[in-house]
Amino acid sequence: MAGGRGRKSIDLEMRGSKSNRQRIWEAIRAGRDGFKIAEITQRSKTDRTVVNTYVQSLIRGDFVEVVSGELFKAQTLRLIKDVGAEAPSLTKEGKPSNSGKGTEAMWRTLRILGELDANELAAQASTVTPTTVSTAGSYLVWLKRAGYVIEVQPGSQKQKARYRLAPGKYTGPRPPMIQKIGQVFDPNLGKVVFRQPASAEADL
């Protein structure tokens, strides 16, 4: 998720609490009966290449269909499958994407159970998508660094550390995201809430 020529890190991709795809989807829903790529680009304030890529996923997934015109030019499209306010998470082939499902499941589990360890978190999240104890443990550690959870019982050789959701730290349904560049981004707040100090980068 870090820079380079690939996908921008998520905090650069978000404006407010909405991702590029969410803004594109909302623009499409607003012009559902007939829209052009240029209109969606303008309404969503998103790069045209990003709009093209996501619209193609929506076409392949049978959410959008071409009404008339040439590809990416004066082409008119329309929404044929509206699944609600949340933008569909799709691969380039238009298939449902599991990206981020594990993190969503862990965040939801933490809200429901309130207190748990990495074993319990992994077990519950795995009912949605396979989640390792290592992944769950790492997520809890980062949430602790960002102040979302409190360690209520230190770990030992016999048991995992236990954590509890900190008071007032459930910021919304979208999970805080751990970025490879050493920071935590909260899409509910639309901002980076924690950055790893430079002196600690070697430990990542």
N, C-alpha and C positions, 0 to 999 in steps of 0.2 A: 504494500500500500504506500510505500514511500515514493519519493519523487522520481527523477529520471524521465524517460520518455514514456513510461507506462502510466497507469492510473494515478491520479493525484491522491495524496493522502486525504482522508475523509473530511478533515476540518477545512481543507481548501475547496472541497467539492460541495460543502454545505453552505447555504445562506440562511440565516435564521436557524430553524430546526428542520429544514426541508432539504433533501438531497436533489441532485439534478433530475433523477428519474421521477421523483415525486412532483417536482414542478412541471416537468413535461407531461406527466399523466394528468395533472389538474388542468393544464392548458388544452389537452386533447378532449377531456370531458366537457370543458366549456364550449368547444367547437365541434361537438360530437357528430353532427349531421353533415359536416363537410369542412375540411381544413387542409391547409397546405403546410409543408415543412417550414417555409419561411415564417408563416404566422405563428407556429408553435415555438420556433426559435425566438421570435420577438416577445411573445407572451411569457415564456418561461425564463427569458433572459439567460439562455443556456447556449453554449457553443453548438453551431450547426452540425458538426461531425458527431457530437454526443447525441443530438436529437435524431439524426439519421440512423445511428446504431440502435438506439432503443426502439424507434419506430419499426425498424426491420424485425426486431425481436417480437414486437407486438403483432406484426403481420404474420410471421411464421407461427406464432402461437394462436392465431385466429381471434385476436382481440380487435384488430383493425383490418380493414380491407381497402384496396385501391378502387376508386370509383372511375377515374380517368386520368389521362396525362402521362408524361414521360417520367421515368424514375428520377426522383430527387429534384425535379425542376418544377414544372407547372402542375405536377401531380396532385390530384385531389383525393383525399382519403376520408374515411369515416369510421367512427367507433361502432363495432358490432357486438362486443361483449364487455359490458360494464360490470366489473366485480366490486365496485364500491370505491371509497375514498383513497384507500391505500394502493399505491402503485404496485402492479404485479412484479414479483421478483423472478426474472427470466434469464436463461442463458442466451447466447447469441442465436442459438437454434430455435428459440421460442419455447424451450422446455422449462418447467418449474425449477428454480435454483434453490439448493439447500444452503447456499452461502449465508452465514450468519445465524442459521437456525439454532445451532448449539448454544451460541451466546444468548440468544433470545430465551431459550429454554432455561438456562442457568439463572438469568436475571429474574425470570418469572418465578422460578422455584425459590429463589432467595426471598422474594416478596411474600410468597405464600407460607413458607416454613419459618422464616424469620431468623432461626438459628440452626446451623448445620456445620458439617465438616466436608472436606473434599470428596470423601467416599460417598456421602449422602447426596451431595450436589451432582456428582457424576452419574449416580444411579438414576436419579430423577430426570436429569436432562437427557439421558440415553433412551428414555421412553419416546422422545421426539426424534433424536438423531444420535448416533454413537458418539459418546463423549468420554474421554479417558480421565482417570483420577488426576493425572499430571496436568491436563488442561484445566480441570476444575480448580485444582490447587493454585495454579498460576493466576487464574482469573480472580480468585479470592485475595491473593497477595496484592495484585494491582488495585483492586477495589479498596483494600485497606490503605494502601499508599495514598489513594485519592480521597480517603475519608468517608467512603460509602459504607464500609463495614468496620466493626470493632472486634478485635480478637478477644474472646471471652475466656479462652482456655488455651494455653500454649501447647504446641505439639510436643510429642516425645517419641521414643523408639516404639512404644506400644500403641500410640494413638495419634491421629491427625489433630492439628489445631482446630478449634471450633470458632466460628465467627457468627456475629449477629448484625443484621442490617441496622445501621446507625439511625437514630431518631431524625425524622425529616429528610432522610436521604433517598427516599423513593421519589425520583424526579419525574417519572412517567414510564410508559410501557416500553419505550425503546431502550435497549441495553447500552450502558456505557461501553465504549469500544476501545480496546487496547491496541495501540498502534506500534509498529515495529520501530519507529523512531524514538520510542521511549516516552509515550504520553498517553493520557486517557482523554478521549473525546466523548462528551455527552450529547447525543443528538436531540434529546428532549430540551436541553438548554441552548443548543447550537453553539457550543464553545468547548475549548480545551480546558479541562478542570484540573489537570495535573501534568507536570513535565518532570521527567527524571532529571535530577541535577547532573551537570556535565561530569562531575567527579565520580558519579556512579555508573556511567555509561558502560564501563568495562565489565560490569556485572550482569548486563542484559543477556 
